[in-house]
Structures are given as C-alpha cells and as structure tokens.
Amino acid sequence: MPSPAMPSPAMPAPALPSSGMSGPGVPPLPNEASAALTLAAVFAGGDKPLRSGLAWRVYEDRADARPGIVARSEAAEPSFTLAPGTYVATVTYGFASASRRVVMAGQPVSEQLKVNAGALRLSGAIGDVKLSPDQLAFSVFVPIGTNSEGRLVRSGVKAGELLRLPEGTYHVVSTYGGSNAIQRADLKVENGKVTDATLNHRAATLTLKLVAAEGAEAFAGTAFSVLTPGGDTIREAIGAFPQVTLAEGDYVLIARHDGQVYTREFKVESGLNRDVEVLAKAS
C-alpha cells in the first residue's frame, strides 16, 4: 500500500518590522520623549539681547558623576533637542558667564540667561596723535585690596580689540614700544556698555647711531646700552641705527664698537622722535 502523504510543513509567517528596525522601507519612529530647549542671553538689568561673542554649553546634571557636555553652540539663540532629564545650560561672554538649571520633561522649554557684563576697547596716544596698534600692548588686572595688579585677567591685549568682562573696576597697563614707556589707568566696566579708553603716553622713538662726525654714516655692528642716570639698564640693541622707544626723561647712552666704548647723555622729550648720535671720539 502506498504510504500516506506526509503533511507539508507550515510556511513561516513573514516577520513584522519591530520598533528597533530601520531601513529604506521602514521610517524611523519619532522620539516623542525628546523636546527642544531654546536659549537666549541678555544683559542683566535690562532686555538688551547679546548677539555675538557667545559660547553655549549644555551639561547633563548627574549627582553621581562629573557633568558631561551634551551640546554646544556659538549661535545667538541656539536650540537643542534633549531627552527628559536635568541639565545645566551655561553661556560665556568673554570672561563673563551665566548658568541656569533646566528640567526637560518632554515639552519644549525656552530660557533666557542674564549676563552681568560689559566690554573694554583700548587705544594709546601721544598728545593728539593716535599710536599704531602694533606698537601697543595692554594688560588687564583685577585689583585685590591695595594691590592694583592683584590678579591678571589677560595680557597681550591689542589696541581696538573688544575685551568682554564682568561688570567692575579694572587696572590697565599700557606698554608702548616694549621698553619703559608705560601708562596705567583704573577703568570701570559697566553692564551692557562698551568703555572706550585712550591711555596717553609721554614718550618718543629714537634712532641710535655711532658716527665719526655729526651727520656721518653710522657704524654697523655697534652694541648700544641705554641707562638711567643712576646706572639702571633700560634697553640694549645692536646695529647701525636701531630704534628704541623711551619714556620722557634723562638717559645715558653707551656705544661699543671694535673694542672701544663711547658715551653721551641725552634727553627724551615726549612726541619728539629724533636721531641720537654718539661721536666715536675719545672722551
């Protein structure tokens, strides 16, 4: 007798896409728990918005671990999509900053941070003549007690640069020409304002020369030392005609060439740029 026919195995049903699958034919499911956090910054005490110079950071606020950055931006009004949780939003404006704790719970949130800050913009001059920015360097300090240079905020600030700072009083040191031509000022930074300040120097730029006679060709390879009348060295330079910038006052110039030493006294008058010649003659 023929064997009875075996029933054919059941064909497996096609698999249905799961919520974790993705591909060209499976659109991603929206994360309904995430929501947008929109941030903006204004000057404290008003509603004037900050539009530039901002750096935003959003940290995950975790009590059991060091906060980690989850988002960052330099936009004026950034928007971040965040999962439910607690975060700390911070904004820095130069050396000023503000922060806000934010709780995300699946709904859009907008926060406005208030920054207590202003800015300094510095320049230098001799009389009515503005000095070139490449001839100047500024250092800005926070006074502490009776020490005007208690804490350095920043050195090497360029003329015309916008230095954003928390509101307060600062001590500014301006150096012209990299020598002893220095001016100081105490300046106040006000919230939401730019403080423009010009520090007036009393100095001049001099060209040093060692010559055989007045107006003659300068000797190359001469080593010069500029001293105060008390013997303190202010500046040293080597060359046929090096330039030095000095504060007004009295000085002694020493020139060394071919084993010989020559000296002369001279005076610096503010704004009077000129040649200072040393005659190569025995004193």
PyMOL commands that set and color helices and strands:
alter all, ss='L'
color gray80, all
select helices_A, chain A and resi 133-135
alter helices_A, ss='H'
color red, helices_A
select strands_A, chain A and resi 35-43+54-60+68-73+79-82+85-93+96-104+109-115+117-126+129-130+136-144+147-157+162-166+168-176+181-189+194-200+203-211+222-227+233-239+243-247+249-257+260-268+274-279
alter strands_A, ss='S'
color yellow, strands_A
deselect
rebuild
show_as cartoon
